[in-house]
């Protein structure tokens, strides 16, 4: 009889813990961070320039330039062969512009044709906690079309749709 009470109590506890209300929060963040994948170098970037241009202007009409990033080059990102760029100021709103990303004045990524939409994203944590936010579905970087919805492991465990992930090898070398 004691074992049956114990099993019933454990079962009831599990049921009560898992029966919680689903919550939704709204976020207007454009993206959380930029991942440079397949970095293949022990050198940590020192300078990042993020330039916004009028959409389809062929990078002639600059809107704004931003260079205040925290660059993650710790052991974990090295183990994943990635460099992660965190903007110190969150960008808000949908990405309705073209982006030119320059790393250490030597590698350039021209990001166009960004397809994003407002979507419900589970960011981890407790089951039932969702965020309604900008979700990047696809983009073209230096002429390469990228599907941003394919799950791939990163150092930071958030859904790929809330990041901009770029394979390093498609960067263009800037001739000086």
C-alpha positions in Angstrom: 0.0 0.0 0.0 2.9 2.4 0.7 4.4 1.9 -2.7 1.1 2.6 -4.4 0.7 5.9 -2.5 4.3 6.8 -3.5 3.7 6.1 -7.2 0.4 8.0 -7.1 2.1 11.0 -5.5 5.0 11.0 -8.0 2.6 10.6 -10.9 0.4 13.5 -9.6 3.4 15.7 -9.1 4.7 15.1 -12.6 1.2 15.8 -14.0 0.9 19.1 -12.1 4.4 20.3 -13.1 3.8 19.6 -16.8 0.3 21.2 -16.8 1.2 24.9 -17.1 -0.1 27.7 -19.1 1.5 28.4 -22.5 2.9 31.9 -22.5 3.8 34.2 -25.4 6.0 37.3 -25.4 6.5 39.8 -28.2 10.0 40.8 -29.3 10.9 43.3 -32.0 14.6 42.2 -32.2 15.8 41.8 -35.8 18.3 39.1 -34.8 20.4 38.1 -31.7 23.8 37.5 -33.2 25.8 36.7 -36.3 27.6 33.3 -36.6 30.6 33.0 -38.9 30.7 29.3 -39.4 33.7 27.2 -40.6 36.1 29.9 -39.5 39.1 27.5 -39.9 41.6 29.9 -38.1 42.8 30.4 -34.6 42.9 34.2 -35.2 40.1 36.1 -33.5 38.6 39.0 -35.5 39.3 42.3 -34.0 37.0 44.6 -36.0 33.5 44.2 -37.3 31.6 46.8 -39.4 27.9 46.3 -40.1 26.5 48.6 -42.7 22.8 49.0 -43.6 21.9 50.0 -47.2 18.7 50.8 -48.9 17.3 47.5 -50.2 18.2 46.8 -53.9 20.5 49.9 -54.1 23.5 47.7 -55.0 25.2 49.0 -51.9 25.2 52.6 -53.0 22.8 54.3 -50.5 24.1 53.7 -47.0 21.6 54.1 -44.2 23.8 53.5 -41.2 27.1 52.0 -40.1 27.6 50.1 -36.8 30.8 48.6 -35.3 30.1 48.0 -31.6 30.2 44.2 -31.4 31.4 41.7 -28.8 33.3 39.0 -30.6 33.1 35.5 -29.1 36.4 33.6 -29.6 36.4 31.4 -26.5 37.3 27.7 -26.4 33.8 26.6 -27.1 33.4 28.6 -30.3 36.8 27.4 -31.4 35.7 23.8 -30.8 32.6 24.4 -33.0 34.8 26.2 -35.6 32.7 29.4 -35.3 33.1 33.1 -34.4 30.0 34.7 -32.9 29.4 38.4 -33.2 27.0 40.0 -30.7 25.9 43.5 -31.3 26.0 45.7 -28.2 22.9 47.4 -29.3 20.0 45.3 -30.5 18.6 45.9 -33.9 14.9 46.2 -34.0 12.2 45.6 -36.6 12.1 43.5 -39.7 15.2 43.5 -41.9 14.0 45.5 -44.9 17.5 46.6 -46.1 20.7 45.1 -47.5 23.7 44.4 -45.2 27.4 44.7 -45.9 29.5 43.0 -43.1 33.2 43.6 -43.1 35.6 41.6 -40.8 39.0 43.1 -40.0 38.9 45.4 -43.1 39.7 42.3 -45.2 36.7 40.0 -45.6 33.4 41.3 -47.0 29.9 39.7 -46.9 27.2 41.4 -49.0 23.8 40.1 -47.6 20.7 40.7 -49.8 17.4 39.0 -50.5 16.6 38.5 -46.8 13.4 36.7 -46.3 12.0 37.1 -42.8 8.7 37.0 -41.2 7.1 37.4 -37.8 6.9 33.9 -36.3 6.5 32.1 -33.0 9.8 30.7 -31.8 10.6 28.5 -28.8 13.8 29.8 -27.3 14.3 27.0 -24.8 13.7 27.1 -21.1 10.4 25.8 -19.8 7.9 24.1 -22.1 5.2 26.5 -23.2 7.4 29.6 -23.3 7.3 31.1 -26.8 8.4 34.4 -28.3 6.7 36.1 -31.3 9.5 37.7 -33.2 11.4 38.2 -36.4 12.4 34.9 -37.9 15.0 34.9 -40.8 14.1 32.2 -43.2 16.7 32.7 -46.0 19.2 35.2 -47.4 21.8 35.5 -50.1 25.4 36.2 -49.2 27.8 37.1 -51.9 25.6 35.4 -54.5 25.1 32.2 -52.5 21.5 31.5 -51.4 21.4 30.2 -47.8 18.5 28.4 -46.1 18.5 29.8 -42.5 16.0 27.2 -41.2 18.2 24.1 -41.3 19.1 23.3 -37.7 22.9 23.1 -37.0 24.6 23.1 -33.7 26.1 26.3 -32.4 27.8 27.3 -29.2 24.7 29.2 -28.1 21.6 27.1 -28.0 19.0 29.3 -29.6 17.0 28.6 -32.8 18.9 29.3 -36.0 16.1 31.5 -37.3 16.9 34.3 -34.8 20.5 34.5 -36.0 22.3 35.3 -39.2 24.6 32.4 -40.0 27.2 32.8 -42.7 29.8 30.2 -43.9 33.1 32.0 -43.7 34.4 30.5 -47.0 31.9 32.6 -49.1 33.5 35.8 -47.9 35.1 38.1 -50.5 38.6 39.2 -49.9 38.9 43.0 -50.0 41.7 44.1 -52.2 43.6 47.1 -50.8 
